Amino acid sequence: MEEVRTQNIEISAKRKANRGFAAMDSERQKEIARKGGRAAHEQGVAHEWNSDEARLAGKKGGQSRGNKLP
């Protein structure tokens, strides 16, 4: 009985692993994301960074990884 249960769990895990955005290859993910970005810009709802926002975001990103700036 335990063996059957283990096999069912393994089969279920394999099915779940083969679906969804994360299971796609990276090129397919990029293609879908690119389409979403273009659609957002066409609708006028996409965020557009100004230089101050970009500078601040870059600074925060470096700090969050523990990187010390010279």
N, C-alpha and C positions, 0 to 999 in steps of 0.2 A: 504494500500500500504506500509506504514512504517513497519507494522508487518512482511510482506513478506520479505522486505529488511533485517530486523533484523535477521530473521530466516536463510536467505541465508548466511549472514555474519557468523553466529554461525556455520552453517554446514561447511563452507569453513575453518574456524579456526580449527574445529575438524579434518578435513582431513589433514591439514598441520601439526597439532600437532602429528600425528601418522606416520610421515615419517622422514627419515633421521637419521644420526648418533646420534644426540642428543636425539632422541626419543627412542633409544634402551635402554635396561636395561644395567646396568653397567658391568655385566659379559660379555655380548656380545661385548661391546665397548672394554673392556680389551683384549678379544680374537683377535679382528681385529687389535688393536694397536700392540699387541705382534707379530702377523704375519708380520706386516709392519716393525717392528724393526729387526726381524730376516732376512727378505729379504734385508734390507739395509746393514746389516753386511755381508751377503753373497756376495753382489755386491761390497763391499768395499767402500761404500759411507757414512757409518754411522760415526758420530762423536764419538770419544773415548776420554773421559776426562782423563787428567793427574791430579796428586794430587794438583798442583798449581791452575789449572783452577777450580777444584771442591771447593777448599778452598775459592777462590775469589767469586765464585757463591753463596756459602753458606753465606758468609759475606754480600753480596749485598742483598740477600733475607731477611735476618734478619733486615737489615737497612730499606728496603722498607716497611716493615710492622710496622715500628716505634718501634721495639723492641730495647731496650738498652742492650748492652752487658756489663757484669760486668767489 
